[in-house]
């Protein structure tokens, strides 16, 4: 049996058993921290003082970058966010935030190791793969422009900023189930944030905290998905 035939047979076998019991038919993935790396520093280095970048990238959110981005992820327009940001932090820091948004692709250095092959293996096994991300509608295009293979592999993606709803709230998970035509207990959702995993669990989806591709495979195996 050649590889193409073997893959086709594997996919048909998985699909044939997918409707039985609680078999997993679909896996939904968060983007940043799961499918893609997000790192402010490479985007800003060489353009602003290192001491300023250290403060911007601090987990303490000294200059409100994470807060401003979260507003965009929830659907607010950049024009309004940058206006408020400048009022709060001044024009110099607003210029840094503006540069970051305009060069967002440089903050996406690569796909997480092993994740492209996991998507490929899931598809070969007859499992459908989807995206669900907290991301601004104004910058999300950078993800698929920088990683066009990802757009090909995912059947569809819900972007919080375009929907004006966001994780961990139940409504965005319910939207995903309805729009994609999925049954909650036949789905797995991977996210690197515990609250978002709990949000998936709240609507009956099998939420799993993402650590790396290897542990994701182990989590899937425990649910009967052998890839």
C-alpha positions as CSV (number, residue, x, y, z in Angstrom):
1,X,0.0,0.0,0.0
2,X,1.5,3.4,-1.0
3,X,1.6,6.4,1.4
4,X,-1.2,8.2,-0.3
5,X,-3.5,5.1,-0.1
6,X,-2.5,4.5,3.6
7,X,-3.3,8.1,4.5
8,X,-6.6,8.0,2.7
9,X,-7.5,4.7,4.5
10,X,-6.5,6.1,7.8
11,X,-8.7,9.2,7.3
12,X,-11.7,7.1,6.3
13,X,-11.2,4.8,9.3
14,X,-11.1,7.7,11.7
15,X,-14.1,9.3,10.1
16,X,-16.1,6.1,10.2
17,X,-15.6,5.8,13.9
18,X,-15.9,9.5,14.7
19,X,-19.7,9.3,15.3
20,X,-19.4,6.5,17.8
21,X,-19.8,7.3,21.4
22,X,-17.6,10.3,22.5
23,X,-15.0,10.0,19.8
24,X,-13.1,13.2,19.0
25,X,-13.8,14.5,15.6
26,X,-12.4,18.1,15.8
27,X,-9.5,19.9,17.5
28,X,-9.5,23.6,18.0
29,X,-6.3,25.6,18.5
30,X,-5.5,28.9,20.0
31,X,-2.9,30.8,18.0
32,X,-0.2,32.7,20.0
33,X,1.5,30.4,22.4
34,X,0.1,27.3,20.8
35,X,0.5,27.5,17.0
36,X,2.7,30.6,16.8
37,X,5.3,32.3,18.9
38,X,4.5,35.9,19.8
39,X,7.4,38.0,21.0
40,X,7.4,41.8,21.2
41,X,11.2,42.2,21.5
42,X,12.2,41.2,17.9
43,X,9.7,43.7,16.6
44,X,11.1,46.6,18.6
45,X,14.8,45.8,18.8
46,X,17.0,48.1,16.8
47,X,14.3,50.8,16.7
48,X,14.0,51.8,20.4
49,X,16.3,51.9,23.4
50,X,16.9,48.5,25.1
51,X,15.9,49.8,28.5
52,X,12.6,51.0,27.1
53,X,12.0,47.6,25.4
54,X,12.7,45.8,28.7
55,X,10.0,47.8,30.3
56,X,7.5,47.3,27.4
57,X,8.1,43.6,27.5
58,X,7.8,43.3,31.3
59,X,5.1,41.0,32.6
60,X,4.1,43.8,34.9
61,X,2.8,45.7,31.8
62,X,4.5,48.9,32.9
63,X,3.5,50.8,29.8
64,X,0.1,49.2,29.2
65,X,1.0,47.3,26.0
66,X,-0.8,44.2,27.0
67,X,-3.9,46.2,28.1
68,X,-4.0,48.1,24.9
69,X,-3.7,45.0,22.8
70,X,-6.4,43.2,24.8
71,X,-8.7,46.1,23.9
72,X,-8.0,45.5,20.3
73,X,-8.4,41.8,20.7
74,X,-11.9,42.4,22.1
75,X,-12.9,44.4,19.0
76,X,-11.9,48.0,19.7
77,X,-10.4,50.0,16.7
78,X,-6.8,50.9,16.8
79,X,-7.7,54.5,16.2
80,X,-9.5,54.7,19.5
81,X,-7.0,52.6,21.4
82,X,-4.0,54.7,20.3
83,X,-5.8,57.9,21.1
84,X,-6.5,56.7,24.7
85,X,-3.0,55.2,24.9
86,X,-1.3,58.5,24.0
87,X,-3.5,60.4,26.5
88,X,-2.4,57.9,29.2
89,X,1.3,57.4,28.4
90,X,2.3,60.3,26.1
91,X,3.3,60.6,22.4
92,X,6.8,58.9,22.8
93,X,5.3,55.6,24.1
94,X,2.3,55.9,21.7
95,X,4.8,55.9,18.8
96,X,6.3,52.7,20.1
97,X,2.9,51.0,20.3
98,X,2.0,52.3,16.9
99,X,5.2,50.9,15.4
100,X,4.5,47.6,17.1
101,X,1.0,47.3,15.5
102,X,2.2,48.4,12.1
103,X,5.1,45.8,12.2
104,X,3.2,43.1,13.9
105,X,4.6,40.4,11.6
106,X,8.0,40.9,13.1
107,X,6.6,39.9,16.5
108,X,5.7,36.4,15.0
109,X,9.1,34.7,14.6
110,X,8.0,31.2,13.9
111,X,5.4,28.4,14.4
112,X,5.7,26.5,17.7
113,X,8.0,23.5,17.2
114,X,6.1,20.4,16.1
115,X,2.8,22.1,15.6
116,X,2.7,22.0,11.8
117,X,3.4,18.3,11.8
118,X,0.7,17.7,14.5
119,X,-1.9,19.5,12.3
120,X,-0.8,17.4,9.3
121,X,-1.1,14.2,11.3
122,X,-4.5,15.1,12.6
123,X,-5.8,15.8,9.2
124,X,-4.4,12.5,7.9
125,X,-6.2,10.8,10.7
126,X,-9.5,12.3,9.6
127,X,-9.7,14.8,12.4
128,X,-10.7,18.4,11.4
129,X,-8.6,21.3,12.8
130,X,-9.8,24.8,13.5
131,X,-8.5,28.1,14.9
132,X,-10.0,30.2,17.8
133,X,-7.9,33.2,18.8
134,X,-8.0,36.4,20.8
135,X,-6.5,38.7,18.2
136,X,-7.3,42.1,16.7
137,X,-9.1,42.0,13.4
138,X,-6.7,44.7,12.2
139,X,-3.6,42.7,12.7
140,X,-4.7,39.1,12.3
141,X,-3.9,39.1,8.6
142,X,-0.2,39.1,9.5
143,X,-0.6,35.5,10.8
144,X,-1.7,34.0,7.5
145,X,0.6,36.2,5.5
146,X,3.6,35.1,7.4
147,X,2.5,31.5,7.7
148,X,0.4,30.7,4.6
149,X,0.7,27.0,5.3
150,X,-1.4,27.5,8.5
151,X,-4.2,29.0,6.5
152,X,-4.2,26.0,4.2
153,X,-4.3,23.5,7.1
154,X,-7.0,25.1,9.3
155,X,-10.5,24.6,8.0
156,X,-11.6,28.0,9.5
157,X,-10.7,30.4,12.2
158,X,-12.6,32.6,14.6
159,X,-10.9,35.9,15.5
160,X,-12.1,37.6,18.6
161,X,-11.6,41.2,17.4
162,X,-13.8,40.5,14.3
163,X,-16.6,39.1,16.5
164,X,-16.4,41.6,19.4
165,X,-16.3,38.7,21.9
166,X,-13.3,37.0,23.4
167,X,-12.0,34.1,25.4
168,X,-12.5,32.9,28.1
169,X,-16.2,34.0,27.8
170,X,-18.5,31.1,26.9
171,X,-20.1,33.1,24.0
172,X,-17.1,32.8,21.7
173,X,-16.8,29.0,22.2
174,X,-20.5,28.7,21.5
175,X,-20.0,30.7,18.4
176,X,-17.3,28.3,17.2
177,X,-19.5,25.3,17.8
178,X,-22.4,26.8,15.9
179,X,-20.4,28.3,13.0
180,X,-18.2,25.3,12.5
181,X,-21.1,22.8,13.0
182,X,-19.4,21.0,15.9
183,X,-20.6,18.9,18.9
184,X,-18.9,20.1,22.1
185,X,-18.0,16.7,23.6
186,X,-16.5,15.6,20.3
187,X,-14.0,18.5,20.4
188,X,-10.7,19.3,22.0
189,X,-9.5,22.9,22.6
190,X,-5.8,23.7,23.2
191,X,-4.8,27.0,24.8
192,X,-1.8,28.1,26.8
193,X,-3.9,30.1,29.2
194,X,-5.7,28.3,32.0
195,X,-8.7,30.6,32.1
196,X,-9.4,30.0,28.4
197,X,-9.2,26.2,28.9
198,X,-11.8,26.6,31.6
199,X,-13.9,28.6,29.2
200,X,-13.9,25.7,26.8
201,X,-14.7,23.3,29.5
202,X,-17.7,25.4,30.6
203,X,-19.5,24.7,27.2
204,X,-18.6,21.0,27.2
205,X,-15.5,21.1,25.1
206,X,-12.5,19.1,26.3
207,X,-10.2,21.9,27.2
208,X,-6.5,21.2,27.5
209,X,-3.6,23.4,28.7
210,X,-1.0,23.6,26.0
211,X,2.6,23.1,27.0
212,X,4.2,21.8,23.8
213,X,3.4,19.6,20.8
214,X,4.6,16.5,22.5
215,X,2.2,16.9,25.5
216,X,-0.6,17.9,23.1
217,X,-0.1,14.5,21.4
218,X,-0.2,12.8,24.7
219,X,-3.4,14.6,25.7
220,X,-5.0,13.6,22.4
221,X,-3.9,10.0,22.8
222,X,-5.6,10.0,26.2
223,X,-8.8,11.0,24.5
224,X,-8.4,8.3,21.9
225,X,-6.8,10.3,19.1
226,X,-3.7,8.5,18.1
227,X,-1.4,10.7,16.1
